Every structure is written in structure tokens, then in C-alpha cells.
Amino acid sequence: MIGVHGAAMTHFLFMRPGCVFIQVIPLGTEWASESYYGTPARKMGLKYIGYRIFPRESSLFDKYEEDDPVLRDPESVSAKGWQYTKSIYLDGQNVVLDLKRFEKRLMVAYNYCFGIVTRRQKGMAVVGGKRKKKRKHK
């Protein structure tokens, strides 16, 4: 299952252990994404992959200057209260994925399905898959 952080992501509750669950994490939703979906998904035995977008993948990138706290420091924006935070990050944000970057997460998901993900995949998602050594035939 793949989706952008939001209420519909609760459908992960109907997934079987071992299934792959990819959550697209918009700006300013990191804590909620991990608390509401990431941690519970792992506890249910799902192969969870979080994809944190870059500012340029957010519609907020066109509305705010590059050095604006909305893009660079969402935690400081959250300190202004829930209604303010919600209006910016939940109600006022759309996501356009960098498909080349997102493809890496899809490859991790593909590899999860075949049990070949290793720690070398840059911490995107880690499973202790082992590589078999090739035997030399005599």
C-alpha cells in the first residue's frame, strides 16, 4: 500500500504481516506520520517505508521563500498552535513526488517482497537479508 499521510492511511490496519506499506510524509507531518502510522505498522509486522518529501516536492515551495521556517523549520511553525499548523501543512499542502528519488523506495519495497533488502540501502528501510555466497564447482 502506498499513500500520502492522512486519515485514509488507517487502511493499513487491514494489511497482513509482511506486506509493504509506504507512507509519503509531507513537510510538517513527520511526528504524526511516525506516531500514527510508522510505529504501529512495524508493531503489526508490516514492512514500513517512510518517504519524507523534500521542500521542492511540496506545493508550499511555491508559496514561501526557500529560507522561510515553513519550509526549513516546521517544528517552529508547530509551536504556533494546532490550528495554524493544520492550515499550512494539512489543509494547504499538496505533494508532487520526485519520481526518480521515489523510485529508490519502490525498489526497496520490491526487494522486501523477495527478502533481499540489506543495510546497504542507505537506511531507507532495513531488513536483515543475507546474501548467499556462490559455491565454486569442482
C-alpha positions in Angstrom: 0.0 0.0 0.0 1.3 3.5 -0.9 -0.3 6.7 0.3 0.2 10.3 1.4 -0.1 10.9 5.2 -3.7 11.3 6.1 -6.8 9.5 7.5 -7.0 7.1 4.7 -3.7 5.6 5.7 -5.6 3.8 8.5 -6.4 1.1 5.9 -3.0 -0.3 6.8 -4.9 -1.9 9.8 -6.3 -4.5 7.3 -2.9 -5.5 5.9 -1.3 -8.8 6.6 2.0 -9.0 8.4 4.9 -9.0 5.9 3.2 -6.7 3.5 4.9 -3.5 2.3 3.5 -0.1 3.5 4.9 3.1 2.0 3.9 6.4 3.5 4.6 9.7 1.8 5.4 12.1 4.5 4.7 15.8 3.7 6.5 18.7 5.3 5.5 19.3 8.9 3.9 15.9 9.4 7.0 13.9 10.5 6.0 13.3 14.1 2.4 12.4 13.3 3.4 10.2 10.4 5.7 8.2 12.6 3.5 8.1 15.7 0.2 7.3 14.0 1.4 5.0 11.2 5.1 4.2 11.2 5.4 2.7 14.7 2.1 0.9 14.7 2.8 -0.6 11.2 6.1 -2.0 12.4 4.5 -3.4 15.5 1.9 -5.2 13.3 4.8 -6.8 11.3 4.5 -4.7 8.2 7.5 -3.7 6.1 7.2 0.1 6.6 8.9 2.6 4.4 8.6 6.3 5.1 9.3 8.7 2.3 10.0 12.2 3.6 9.5 14.7 0.8 12.0 17.5 0.1 10.6 21.1 0.2 10.7 21.2 -3.6 8.2 18.3 -3.7 5.6 20.4 -1.7 3.2 23.0 -3.1 4.4 25.1 -0.2 7.7 25.6 -2.1 5.9 27.9 -4.5 4.2 29.9 -1.7 7.1 30.6 0.6 10.7 31.7 0.3 13.4 29.0 0.5 14.6 30.1 3.9 11.1 30.5 5.4 10.5 28.4 8.6 7.5 26.8 6.9 10.0 25.0 4.6 13.1 24.8 6.7 11.9 24.5 10.3 8.3 23.0 10.6 8.8 22.5 14.3 8.9 26.2 14.9 5.7 26.6 12.9 4.1 23.9 15.0 4.9 25.9 18.2 2.4 28.5 17.0 -0.5 26.1 17.7 -2.5 23.4 16.1 -4.9 25.5 14.0 -2.1 27.5 12.4 -0.1 24.3 11.8 -3.1 22.5 10.3 -3.9 25.3 8.0 -0.4 25.2 6.5 0.7 21.6 6.5 -2.6 19.6 6.3 -5.1 21.9 4.5 -2.7 24.0 2.4 -0.2 21.5 1.1 -0.1 19.2 -1.9 2.7 16.9 -2.9 4.3 16.3 -6.3 6.9 13.4 -6.0 10.3 13.5 -7.4 9.8 10.2 -9.2 13.5 9.4 -9.7 14.0 9.8 -5.9 10.8 7.9 -5.1 11.9 5.1 -7.4 14.5 4.1 -4.8 11.8 3.5 -2.2 9.9 1.4 -4.7 13.0 -0.7 -5.3 13.3 -1.2 -1.6 9.6 -2.3 -1.5 10.2 -4.7 -4.4 13.2 -6.2 -2.7 11.3 -6.6 0.6 8.9 -8.8 -1.4 11.8 -11.1 -2.2 13.6 -10.8 1.1 16.8 -9.3 -0.3 16.9 -5.8 1.4 20.2 -5.2 3.2 21.6 -2.4 5.4 23.4 -1.1 2.4 20.3 0.6 1.1 21.1 3.8 2.8 18.8 3.4 5.8 15.7 3.9 3.7 14.4 0.7 5.1 16.4 -2.0 6.8 15.8 -5.8 6.9 18.4 -8.3 7.8 18.5 -10.1 4.5 21.6 -12.3 3.9 23.4 -12.8 0.7 24.4 -16.4 -0.2 27.9 -17.0 -1.2 28.3 -18.6 -4.6 29.8 -22.1 -4.4 32.7 -23.0 -6.7 32.1 -26.2 -8.5 34.9 -28.6 -8.9 
